[in-house]
Amino acid sequence: MIVVADYGMGNLRNVQRAFEKTGYQVRVTADPDVIRSAVKIVLPGVGAFGEAVKRIDGLGLREPLVAHARAGKPLLGICLGMQLLFFSSEESPGARGLELLEGEVRKFRHAPKIPHIGWNEVVPIPSAPLFAPGEGPVCCYFVHSYLVPDCAAATAFAEYGERFVSAVGTGSIYGFQFHPEKSQAAGLRMLGAFAAL
């Protein structure tokens, strides 16, 4: 079962519809027991890092999300959901991310305009998981003001005044800074690849 974690800060219906277009059903829930029993979890997110952490902790979702990933079961973070996989963010000093990936999220330093909204080229590394084999640059849709500058788990990069991580993948943990559910055929293919793991 693919579960979309609902902590009140994501475009959940768009994510749900995108998976349905790829032929997979998902369940949207904030129930920790359902999340605990999931085969695959999607953690979407739109908004502020600190508020997201507060809601995740308030709903009792931190433990099942972290346990899921540490058990080697697939977890996909989208946009803010990807940022939450890291330890912390400049946006919300003192707020603890899920601490599954090492690094700190920071604000754009050299962007022509913040937030970064719109289509941008994403360049995957060779053999990047969830991308098509040998796939070159692909255009994806972004909406964000904060970024991961670089990390050991990086699998794709983009540029917007500066280079930043646009996808991560290590073990069973994956993330997209862009919105695959809004990235047309390329994004649907990536979501389908995650669902098929």
C-alpha positions as CSV (number, residue, x, y, z in Angstrom):
1,M,0.0,0.0,0.0
2,I,1.2,3.5,-0.9
3,V,0.4,6.0,1.8
4,V,0.4,9.8,1.4
5,A,1.1,11.3,4.9
6,D,-1.3,14.1,5.6
7,Y,0.0,16.6,8.2
8,G,-2.1,19.4,6.8
9,M,0.6,21.1,4.6
10,G,0.6,19.6,1.1
11,N,-1.3,19.5,-2.2
12,L,-2.4,16.0,-1.3
13,R,-5.1,15.6,-3.9
14,N,-2.7,16.5,-6.8
15,V,-0.3,13.9,-5.6
16,Q,-3.1,11.3,-5.2
17,R,-4.4,12.0,-8.7
18,A,-0.9,11.8,-10.2
19,F,-0.4,8.3,-8.8
20,E,-3.8,7.3,-10.0
21,K,-2.8,8.4,-13.5
22,T,0.1,6.0,-13.3
23,G,-2.2,3.2,-12.4
24,Y,-1.5,3.1,-8.6
25,Q,-3.9,3.7,-5.8
26,V,-2.9,5.6,-2.7
27,R,-4.4,6.2,0.7
28,V,-4.2,9.7,2.2
29,T,-4.0,9.7,6.0
30,A,-2.8,11.2,9.2
31,D,-3.3,8.0,11.2
32,P,0.1,6.9,12.6
33,D,-1.0,3.2,12.6
34,V,-1.8,3.3,8.9
35,I,1.5,5.0,8.2
36,R,3.2,2.5,10.3
37,S,1.8,-0.4,8.2
38,A,2.5,1.2,4.8
39,V,4.7,-0.5,2.2
40,K,5.6,2.9,0.7
41,I,5.2,6.4,2.0
42,V,5.0,9.7,0.2
43,L,5.7,12.9,2.3
44,P,4.5,15.9,0.3
45,G,4.7,19.5,1.6
46,V,4.1,23.1,0.9
47,G,4.9,25.9,3.5
48,A,7.3,26.5,6.3
49,F,9.7,24.0,7.7
50,G,9.1,24.8,11.3
51,E,5.3,24.6,11.1
52,A,5.6,21.3,9.2
53,V,7.8,19.8,11.9
54,K,5.4,21.1,14.6
55,R,2.4,19.4,12.8
56,I,4.3,16.1,12.2
57,D,5.2,15.9,15.9
58,G,1.8,17.0,17.1
59,L,0.1,14.2,15.1
60,G,2.6,11.6,16.3
61,L,4.0,11.0,12.8
62,R,7.7,11.4,13.4
63,E,8.3,7.9,14.9
64,P,6.4,5.9,12.2
65,L,8.0,8.0,9.3
66,V,11.5,7.5,10.7
67,A,11.0,3.9,11.6
68,H,9.6,3.2,8.1
69,A,12.8,4.6,6.5
70,R,15.1,2.9,8.9
71,A,13.4,-0.4,8.2
72,G,14.5,0.0,4.5
73,K,11.0,0.7,3.2
74,P,10.6,3.3,0.4
75,L,10.0,6.9,1.5
76,L,9.6,9.8,-1.0
77,G,9.7,13.4,0.1
78,I,8.3,16.0,-2.3
79,C,9.3,19.8,-2.1
80,L,9.1,20.7,1.6
81,G,8.8,16.9,2.2
82,M,12.3,16.5,0.7
83,Q,13.6,19.2,2.9
84,L,12.1,17.6,6.0
85,L,14.3,14.5,5.4
86,F,17.3,16.6,6.5
87,F,18.4,17.7,10.0
88,S,17.4,21.4,10.0
89,S,16.6,24.5,8.0
90,E,17.7,28.1,8.1
91,E,14.0,28.9,7.8
92,S,13.2,27.6,11.3
93,P,16.2,27.6,13.6
94,G,15.8,25.0,16.4
95,A,13.3,22.9,14.4
96,R,14.4,19.3,14.0
97,G,13.8,17.7,10.7
98,L,13.4,13.9,10.4
99,E,17.2,13.6,10.4
100,L,17.3,10.8,7.8
101,L,19.8,12.7,5.6
102,E,22.7,14.8,6.7
103,G,22.7,18.4,5.9
104,E,20.9,21.8,6.5
105,V,18.4,23.4,4.2
106,R,19.2,27.1,3.5
107,K,17.8,30.1,1.7
108,F,18.7,31.0,-1.8
109,R,21.7,33.4,-1.8
110,H,21.9,34.3,-5.5
111,A,18.4,33.7,-7.0
112,P,17.2,36.4,-9.4
113,K,13.8,36.3,-7.6
114,I,12.4,34.4,-4.5
115,P,10.5,32.2,-4.5
116,H,11.7,30.1,-7.4
117,I,8.5,29.4,-9.3
118,G,8.3,27.7,-12.6
119,W,9.9,25.2,-15.0
120,N,13.6,24.5,-14.7
121,E,16.0,22.0,-16.1
122,V,16.9,19.1,-13.8
123,V,20.1,17.3,-14.5
124,P,20.3,13.7,-13.0
125,I,23.6,12.0,-12.2
126,P,24.3,8.8,-14.2
127,S,22.0,5.9,-12.9
128,A,20.0,8.3,-10.7
129,P,17.1,6.3,-9.1
130,L,13.6,7.1,-10.2
131,F,14.8,8.7,-13.4
132,A,14.8,6.8,-16.7
133,P,18.0,4.9,-17.4
134,G,20.5,7.2,-19.1
135,E,18.1,10.1,-18.9
136,G,19.5,13.5,-19.7
137,P,18.2,16.9,-18.5
138,V,14.5,17.1,-18.0
139,C,12.2,20.1,-17.2
140,C,10.3,20.0,-13.9
141,Y,8.1,22.4,-12.0
142,F,9.4,24.1,-8.9
143,V,8.0,26.3,-6.1
144,H,10.4,27.0,-3.3
145,S,12.5,29.6,-1.4
146,Y,14.9,27.3,0.3
147,L,17.3,24.7,-1.0
148,V,19.7,21.9,-0.3
149,P,23.1,23.2,-1.5
150,D,24.7,19.8,-1.8
151,C,24.7,16.5,0.0
152,A,26.0,12.9,-0.2
153,A,22.5,11.7,-1.3
154,A,22.2,14.1,-4.2
155,T,21.0,12.4,-7.5
156,A,20.1,15.5,-9.6
157,F,20.9,19.2,-9.7
158,A,19.3,22.3,-11.0
159,E,20.4,26.0,-11.3
160,Y,18.6,29.1,-10.3
161,G,21.2,31.8,-9.7
162,E,23.1,29.0,-8.0
163,R,23.4,25.2,-8.2
164,F,21.2,23.2,-5.8
165,V,20.1,19.6,-5.2
166,S,16.8,18.9,-7.0
167,A,16.6,15.1,-6.2
168,V,18.0,12.8,-3.6
169,G,18.2,9.0,-3.3
170,T,20.0,6.7,-0.9
171,G,19.0,3.3,0.2
172,S,15.2,3.5,0.4
173,I,15.0,7.2,0.9
174,Y,14.1,9.5,-2.1
175,G,13.2,13.1,-2.6
176,F,12.3,15.7,-5.2
177,Q,12.7,19.4,-4.6
178,F,10.4,19.9,-7.7
179,H,6.8,18.8,-7.9
180,P,6.6,15.6,-10.0
181,E,2.8,15.8,-9.8
182,K,2.9,19.1,-11.7
183,S,5.8,18.1,-14.1
184,Q,3.7,16.4,-16.7
185,A,4.9,13.1,-18.4
186,A,8.4,13.2,-16.8
187,G,7.0,13.7,-13.3
188,L,4.4,11.0,-13.7
189,R,7.1,8.6,-14.9
190,M,9.1,9.3,-11.8
191,L,6.2,8.7,-9.5
192,G,5.4,5.5,-11.3
193,A,9.0,4.4,-10.8
194,F,8.7,5.0,-7.1
195,A,5.4,3.1,-6.9
196,A,6.9,0.2,-8.8
197,L,9.9,-0.2,-6.5
